[in-house]
Structure formats: structure tokens, C-alpha cells
């Protein structure tokens, strides 16, 4: 007949083993300290150009993306603004006739313009990927 070890004796031995192991092992840092901090470069807005109101008016309108996301571009005081549901209006500043950027952000906006000058949509390159919007009106 096999001999059984009393549970209290087994648990006290396990506790003794763990306490000896924890007190005698060398203390090593689990995370290496950061010696040099990597700083993100400051955002510098690209140089922008002035476009006439007739050119900017071509881009005004409603645009749709996947998931029924709708953005509206409006012309106000000679500037083009974009606004989506739950977002404050953001100014689009032109770097060329078809390329813009969101003021204060690094997101380039490129409009898809057809041969006849018809605006078919635009795309925004974000850190989450490219968002493509199609003209809805």
C-alpha cells in the first residue's frame, strides 16, 4: 500500500521552497531602462497656394465612403472646409490644383478629377490606411 503525504506537510514544503527561491535568486530588472528618448519631429505644414473661388467651388459637395460615411465639403470665406458626422469642420489647404492637406494634420487629400473637370471623388491617406470617398451629388 502506497504511503500518502499529508496535505499540510506538502503545502508547507512548497511554501518553504518558493520563499527560499524568491529570496536567493538575483534581482534583475524586468524592463530595461530607456536610455535615449526618441522624439517625434515637429509637424511643419507644407507650403500652400491660393486657388480662386471657381476652382474651389468644383470640389464643394457631398461625398460618400464605405459604411454610409458621408463628408461634406463647403466653401466659406474663400477656403474649402470638410466636415463629417461628429467632426468639427477642418480646413483643406491646396498644394496644387488637385492636392490638398488637412490644416494641422499630416493627411494628404488628393481629388480624382476627370477629363472634363468633373470631380469624381477624393482619397485621404491616414495612418489607418487610405480612405476613398466618391462624389454623392
C-alpha positions as CSV (number, residue, x, y, z in Angstrom):
1,X,0.0,0.0,0.0
2,X,1.5,3.4,-1.0
3,X,2.1,5.9,1.7
4,X,0.3,9.2,1.4
5,X,1.8,12.6,2.3
6,X,-0.4,14.8,4.5
7,X,-1.6,17.9,2.5
8,X,-0.4,20.3,5.2
9,X,3.1,18.8,5.1
10,X,3.1,19.1,1.3
11,X,1.9,22.7,1.3
12,X,4.4,23.8,3.9
13,X,7.2,22.3,1.9
14,X,6.1,24.1,-1.3
15,X,5.9,27.4,0.6
16,X,9.3,26.9,2.0
17,X,10.8,26.1,-1.4
18,X,9.1,29.2,-3.0
19,X,10.3,31.5,-0.3
20,X,13.9,30.3,-0.5
21,X,13.9,30.5,-4.3
22,X,12.5,34.1,-4.2
23,X,15.0,35.3,-1.6
24,X,18.1,33.7,-3.2
25,X,17.6,34.5,-6.9
26,X,19.4,37.6,-8.2
27,X,17.3,40.6,-8.7
28,X,17.2,41.6,-12.4
29,X,15.2,44.4,-13.9
30,X,12.3,43.1,-15.8
31,X,12.3,46.1,-18.1
32,X,15.4,47.7,-19.5
33,X,15.5,51.4,-18.7
34,X,15.1,53.8,-21.6
35,X,18.5,55.5,-22.1
36,X,17.7,57.7,-25.1
37,X,14.3,59.2,-25.7
38,X,13.2,59.2,-29.3
39,X,11.4,62.4,-30.1
40,X,8.9,62.8,-32.9
41,X,9.8,65.6,-35.3
42,X,7.5,68.7,-35.0
43,X,4.8,68.9,-37.6
44,X,5.6,71.6,-40.2
45,X,2.7,72.4,-42.6
46,X,3.6,72.2,-46.2
47,X,3.6,75.4,-48.2
48,X,0.2,76.0,-49.7
49,X,-1.1,78.0,-52.6
50,X,-4.2,80.2,-53.2
51,X,-6.8,78.9,-55.6
52,X,-9.7,81.0,-57.0
53,X,-13.2,80.5,-55.7
54,X,-14.4,79.0,-59.0
55,X,-11.8,76.2,-58.7
56,X,-12.7,75.5,-55.1
57,X,-16.4,75.5,-55.9
58,X,-15.9,72.5,-58.1
59,X,-14.9,70.5,-55.0
60,X,-17.8,71.5,-52.8
61,X,-20.5,68.9,-52.3
62,X,-21.3,65.6,-50.5
63,X,-19.0,62.6,-50.7
64,X,-19.7,59.0,-49.5
65,X,-17.4,56.2,-48.3
66,X,-18.0,52.7,-47.1
67,X,-20.2,52.2,-44.1
68,X,-22.5,55.1,-45.1
69,X,-19.9,57.6,-44.0
70,X,-20.7,61.0,-45.5
71,X,-18.5,64.0,-45.6
72,X,-19.5,67.4,-46.8
73,X,-17.1,69.9,-48.4
74,X,-18.2,73.6,-48.2
75,X,-16.7,76.8,-49.4
76,X,-16.5,79.5,-46.8
77,X,-14.6,82.8,-46.9
78,X,-12.5,81.6,-49.9
79,X,-11.4,78.4,-48.1
80,X,-12.6,74.8,-48.5
81,X,-13.8,73.0,-45.4
82,X,-14.6,69.3,-44.8
83,X,-17.0,68.1,-42.2
84,X,-18.1,64.6,-41.3
85,X,-20.6,63.3,-38.7
86,X,-19.3,64.0,-35.3
87,X,-16.3,66.0,-36.5
88,X,-15.7,69.7,-36.5
89,X,-15.1,71.4,-39.8
90,X,-11.4,71.2,-40.9
91,X,-9.8,73.5,-43.5
92,X,-8.4,71.9,-46.6
93,X,-5.3,73.8,-47.9
94,X,-4.2,73.4,-51.5
95,X,-0.7,72.4,-52.5
96,X,-1.7,72.1,-56.2
97,X,-5.0,72.2,-58.1
98,X,-5.9,68.7,-57.1
99,X,-3.9,68.0,-54.0
100,X,-4.7,69.4,-50.6
101,X,-3.9,68.7,-46.9
102,X,-5.9,69.0,-43.8
103,X,-4.8,72.0,-41.8
104,X,-2.9,70.9,-38.7
105,X,-2.7,67.3,-39.8
106,X,-0.3,65.3,-41.9
107,X,-3.1,63.8,-44.1
108,X,-2.8,64.5,-47.8
109,X,-6.0,64.7,-49.7
110,X,-6.0,64.0,-53.5
111,X,-9.0,64.7,-55.7
112,X,-9.9,62.5,-58.6
113,X,-10.8,64.9,-61.4
114,X,-12.0,63.6,-64.8
115,X,-11.0,64.9,-68.2
116,X,-13.9,67.4,-68.4
117,X,-13.0,68.8,-65.0
118,X,-15.7,66.7,-63.2
119,X,-14.7,65.8,-59.6
120,X,-15.4,62.1,-59.1
121,X,-14.1,61.8,-55.5
122,X,-11.1,62.1,-53.3
123,X,-8.8,60.0,-51.2
124,X,-7.2,60.7,-47.8
125,X,-4.0,59.0,-46.7
126,X,-4.2,58.4,-43.0
127,X,-2.2,56.3,-40.5
128,X,-5.1,53.8,-40.6
129,X,-4.9,53.5,-44.4
130,X,-6.3,55.2,-47.5
131,X,-9.9,56.4,-47.3
132,X,-11.6,56.7,-50.6
133,X,-14.6,59.0,-51.0
134,X,-17.0,59.1,-54.0
135,X,-19.0,62.1,-55.1
136,X,-22.6,61.7,-53.9
137,X,-24.3,64.7,-55.6
